[in-house]
Amino acid sequence: MKRVPGNGGAAEDGLGGRIHAAILPVLGALSVAGCKGPQSTLDPAGPSAQAIATVWWWMLAVAVLVLVGVVAAWLLAMRRGAASAPRSDSDSLERRWLVWGGLVLPSVSIAALVVFGSPAGLHQLPFPGGGRDAPAPLEIQAIGHQWWWELNYPASGVTLRNEMRIPAGRPVDVLTGSADVIHSFWVPRLGGKLDAVPGRTFRVRLQADEPGVYRGQCAEFCGRDHAHMTMTVIAMDASEFDAWLASAATIARPPAPAEAASQ
């Protein structure tokens, strides 16, 4: 029996189009479901991390524009067909595409990346700023071990393991180093990441705008338990932090000679 042609195919196509139109927003929502979390660079909690997130969003916007332009040009070319224009006109068009798409666009993109990326990079460096009344940065040494972090407060003699306490609203200069292999210090919501290299000391600045608990992670594969090499960063009110540091320094300070002799 022959099948009688009808408009069933058109109806099916329409149904398929509606299904696709309904699915695309869901897929879009799922694709950004991980943009907020304890280790999301897109949920910044300080000026250094905010600068990085801003650059990321600009890069995404430019990438989307380029993608839309490329897809539109491809669809236009497919619609017009290869025989729609004389060969001489086609050669001229190809040359224009080569110049604008292969030279001008990359040059402008790189220049824009440098212009927008440089301020973000400066936020990660320990440059003075904020005026004469700005609080002095706190220095903390972050020494990577397989597979844990040693956090030292040189001015107070305090050492913590896998935990770093900082004052909220005050810049913190982290001096990274390593006792064995290359690690990478990273607290995504507070600032950029920086390698911890044996025999070398590097410096990165981070800051938490508000008190809270943030998660840090080694971002350089360093062996078997690399995935578990995490740290907890606790941002505290300035007065609360000062009280904690004074108490911790008293506990960490060795007894005086006379006191030690009496013991």
C-alpha positions as CSV (number, residue, x, y, z in Angstrom):
1,M,0.0,0.0,0.0
2,K,1.3,3.3,-1.0
3,R,1.6,6.1,1.6
4,V,-0.5,9.1,0.7
5,P,1.6,12.2,1.0
6,G,0.2,14.8,3.4
7,N,1.3,17.5,5.7
8,G,2.2,15.2,8.5
9,G,5.9,15.8,7.8
10,A,5.4,19.6,8.2
11,A,3.6,19.0,11.5
12,E,6.4,16.8,12.7
13,D,9.0,19.4,11.7
14,G,7.0,22.0,13.6
15,L,6.8,19.8,16.7
16,G,10.6,19.1,16.5
17,G,11.3,22.8,16.3
18,R,9.2,23.5,19.4
19,I,10.9,20.8,21.3
20,H,14.3,22.2,20.3
21,A,13.2,25.7,21.3
22,A,12.1,24.4,24.7
23,I,15.3,22.3,25.3
24,L,17.8,25.1,24.4
25,P,17.0,27.3,27.4
26,V,17.2,24.3,29.7
27,L,20.6,23.4,28.3
28,G,21.7,27.0,28.7
29,A,20.7,27.1,32.3
30,L,22.4,23.8,33.0
31,S,25.6,25.1,31.4
32,V,25.9,27.9,33.9
33,A,24.7,26.0,36.9
34,G,28.3,25.7,38.2
35,C,29.1,29.4,38.0
36,K,28.4,29.9,41.7
37,G,30.1,27.8,44.3
38,P,32.9,27.6,46.9
39,Q,35.5,27.5,44.2
40,S,33.9,29.6,41.4
41,T,35.9,32.4,39.9
42,L,32.6,33.9,38.7
43,D,31.5,34.5,42.3
44,P,34.2,36.8,43.4
45,A,34.5,38.0,47.0
46,G,37.4,40.5,46.7
47,P,38.9,43.1,44.4
48,S,41.5,40.7,42.9
49,A,39.0,38.0,42.1
50,Q,36.5,40.7,40.8
51,A,39.1,41.9,38.3
52,I,39.6,38.4,37.0
53,A,35.9,37.8,36.7
54,T,35.4,41.0,34.8
55,V,38.0,40.0,32.2
56,W,36.4,36.6,31.9
57,W,33.0,38.1,31.1
58,W,34.5,40.4,28.5
59,M,36.3,37.5,26.9
60,L,33.0,35.5,26.8
61,A,31.1,38.4,25.3
62,V,33.7,38.9,22.5
63,A,33.9,35.1,21.9
64,V,30.1,35.0,21.5
65,L,30.1,37.9,19.1
66,V,32.9,36.2,17.0
67,L,31.0,32.9,17.0
68,V,27.8,34.6,15.9
69,G,29.6,36.5,13.1
70,V,31.3,33.3,11.8
71,V,28.1,31.3,11.9
72,A,26.2,34.1,10.1
73,A,28.9,34.4,7.4
74,W,28.8,30.6,6.9
75,L,25.0,30.5,6.6
76,L,25.1,33.4,4.2
77,A,27.7,31.7,2.1
78,M,25.7,28.5,2.1
79,R,22.6,30.3,1.1
80,R,24.1,32.2,-1.8
81,G,26.0,29.3,-3.2
82,A,29.4,29.2,-4.9
83,A,28.1,30.3,-8.3
84,S,26.2,33.4,-7.1
85,A,29.1,35.8,-7.9
86,P,31.7,36.0,-10.7
87,R,35.1,34.6,-9.9
88,S,36.8,38.0,-9.8
89,D,34.4,39.3,-7.3
90,S,34.8,36.1,-5.2
91,D,38.6,36.6,-5.2
92,S,38.2,40.2,-4.0
93,L,35.9,39.1,-1.3
94,E,38.3,36.3,-0.2
95,R,41.1,38.8,0.1
96,R,39.0,41.2,2.2
97,W,38.1,38.3,4.5
98,L,41.7,37.4,4.8
99,V,42.8,40.9,5.7
100,W,40.0,41.7,8.1
101,G,39.5,38.2,9.6
102,G,43.1,37.1,9.6
103,L,44.9,40.3,10.4
104,V,42.7,43.1,11.7
105,L,40.4,41.1,14.0
106,P,43.3,39.2,15.8
107,S,45.2,42.4,16.2
108,V,42.3,44.3,17.7
109,S,41.4,41.3,19.9
110,I,45.0,41.0,21.3
111,A,45.1,44.8,21.9
112,A,41.8,44.7,23.7
113,L,42.9,41.7,25.8
114,V,46.0,43.6,26.9
115,V,44.1,46.8,27.7
116,F,41.5,44.9,29.8
117,G,43.8,42.3,31.2
118,S,46.6,44.5,32.5
119,P,44.5,46.1,35.3
120,A,43.3,42.7,36.4
121,G,47.0,41.6,36.5
122,L,47.9,44.6,38.6
123,H,45.3,43.6,41.2
124,Q,47.2,40.4,41.8
125,L,50.5,42.2,42.5
126,P,51.6,43.8,45.7
127,F,51.6,47.4,44.5
128,P,50.8,50.1,47.0
129,G,47.5,51.7,46.6
130,G,44.4,53.0,48.3
131,G,45.9,56.1,49.7
132,R,47.8,56.9,52.9
133,D,45.0,55.6,55.1
134,A,44.9,52.2,53.4
135,P,45.7,49.3,55.8
136,A,49.2,47.7,55.5
137,P,49.1,44.3,53.9
138,L,49.4,41.2,56.0
139,E,52.2,38.8,54.9
140,I,51.6,35.0,55.0
141,Q,54.0,32.3,53.8
142,A,52.2,29.4,52.0
143,I,54.5,26.4,51.8
144,G,53.3,23.5,49.7
145,H,54.0,19.9,50.9
146,Q,52.7,16.6,49.5
147,W,49.8,16.9,50.1
148,W,49.1,19.7,52.6
149,W,49.7,23.4,53.1
150,E,51.8,25.0,55.8
151,L,50.7,28.6,56.5
152,N,53.2,30.8,58.4
153,Y,52.7,34.3,59.9
154,P,56.3,35.5,60.0
155,A,55.6,38.6,62.2
156,S,53.9,36.5,64.9
157,G,55.5,33.1,64.7
158,V,52.2,31.4,64.1
159,T,51.9,28.3,61.9
160,L,48.7,26.7,60.7
161,R,48.1,23.5,58.7
162,N,45.6,23.6,55.8
163,E,43.9,26.7,57.3
164,M,44.6,30.4,56.7
165,R,43.0,33.1,58.8
166,I,42.9,36.6,57.4
167,P,41.3,40.0,58.3
168,A,38.4,41.0,56.0
169,G,38.9,44.2,54.1
170,R,42.7,44.1,54.4
171,P,45.1,43.1,51.6
172,V,47.0,39.9,52.2
173,D,50.4,39.2,50.4
174,V,50.9,35.5,50.1
175,L,54.5,34.4,49.6
176,T,54.4,30.9,48.0
177,G,57.1,28.3,48.2
178,S,57.4,24.5,48.2
179,A,59.2,21.8,50.3
180,D,59.1,19.1,47.6
181,V,57.5,19.4,44.1
182,I,55.7,22.2,42.2
183,H,52.4,23.2,43.7
184,S,50.0,26.0,42.9
185,F,48.3,28.2,45.5
186,W,44.7,29.2,44.5
187,V,41.7,30.6,46.4
188,P,39.4,31.2,43.4
189,R,36.9,33.6,45.1
190,L,39.7,35.8,46.5
191,G,42.4,36.1,43.8
192,G,44.5,34.5,41.1
193,K,46.6,31.4,41.4
194,L,50.4,31.3,41.7
195,D,52.8,28.4,41.5
196,A,54.7,27.3,44.6
197,V,58.2,26.3,43.3
198,P,61.0,24.6,45.4
199,G,63.8,27.1,46.1
200,R,61.8,30.1,44.8
201,T,59.5,32.6,46.5
202,F,56.6,34.3,44.6
203,R,54.1,36.8,45.8
204,V,50.4,37.2,45.1
205,R,47.9,39.6,46.7
206,L,44.4,38.6,47.7
207,Q,41.6,40.2,49.8
208,A,38.2,39.2,51.2
209,D,35.7,42.1,51.3
210,E,33.5,40.4,53.9
211,P,34.0,37.9,56.7
212,G,33.4,34.3,55.5
213,V,34.8,30.9,54.8
214,Y,36.5,30.3,51.4
215,R,38.0,27.2,49.9
216,G,41.5,27.0,48.5
217,Q,43.0,24.3,46.3
218,C,46.4,23.2,44.9
219,A,46.0,23.9,41.2
220,E,49.1,22.0,39.9
221,F,49.1,18.2,39.7
222,C,51.5,17.2,42.4
223,G,51.1,13.4,42.8
224,R,48.7,10.8,44.2
225,D,46.7,12.9,46.6
226,H,46.7,16.2,44.7
227,A,42.9,16.3,44.6
228,H,42.8,16.4,48.4
229,M,45.3,19.1,48.8
230,T,42.9,21.8,50.0
231,M,42.8,24.6,52.5
232,T,40.2,26.6,54.3
233,V,40.5,30.4,54.3
234,I,38.7,32.1,57.1
235,A,38.1,35.9,56.8
236,M,37.4,37.5,60.1
237,D,36.5,41.0,61.4
238,A,39.7,43.0,62.0
239,S,39.3,43.1,65.8
240,E,38.4,39.4,65.9
241,F,41.5,38.6,63.8
242,D,43.8,40.7,65.9
243,A,42.5,39.0,69.1
244,W,43.0,35.5,67.5
245,L,46.5,36.3,66.2
246,A,47.6,37.7,69.6
247,S,46.3,34.5,71.4
248,A,47.8,32.2,68.8
249,A,51.1,34.0,69.0
250,T,51.2,33.6,72.8
251,I,50.6,29.9,72.4
252,A,53.3,29.6,69.7
253,R,55.9,31.7,71.4
254,P,58.6,29.7,73.2
255,P,59.0,30.3,77.0
256,A,61.6,32.8,78.1
257,P,64.9,31.3,79.5
258,A,63.9,32.1,83.1
259,E,60.5,30.6,82.7
260,A,61.9,27.6,80.9
261,A,64.4,27.0,83.8
262,S,61.6,27.2,86.4
263,Q,59.7,24.5,84.5
